[in-house]
Amino acid sequence: MTRRFTASLALTGLVLLVAFDQLSTPLNPYQAPPLFAFGSGQVAAGGFCGALPK
């Protein structure tokens, strides 16, 4: 396999993955978390190991 074939295969797979993601669940900006929440009072959620307990 050549480098051009492998790169085109990888890019095609990436495009197909993004297209599948967009078609399976469309974006809903009203339920999305804020991109930056500095000073908003919202508690950090998720699996961040460095987060200090309250």
C-alpha positions, -999 to +999 in steps of 0.1 A: +000+000+000+012+034-008+012+065+013-014+082-009-038+052-007-034+050+031-039+088+036-070+088+014-084+058+032-079+075+065-094+108+054-124+090+039-129+071+071-128+103+091-153+120+068-176+091+071-173+090+109-182+127+111-211+124+086-224+094+106-222+114+138-240+144+124-268+123+108-274+101+139-278+129+164-282+165+152-267+193+172-290+209+198-274+242+209-300+247+236-289+217+256-252+219+250-229+228+279-213+263+277-180+264+260-165+287+287-183+289+320-160+312+340-178+327+369-212+312+359-217+293+392-220+260+375-202+231+392-177+212+371-189+178+361-172+148+345-142+126+352-115+151+359-092+136+385-076+169+395-110+184+406-110+193+442-140+182+464-164+209+477 
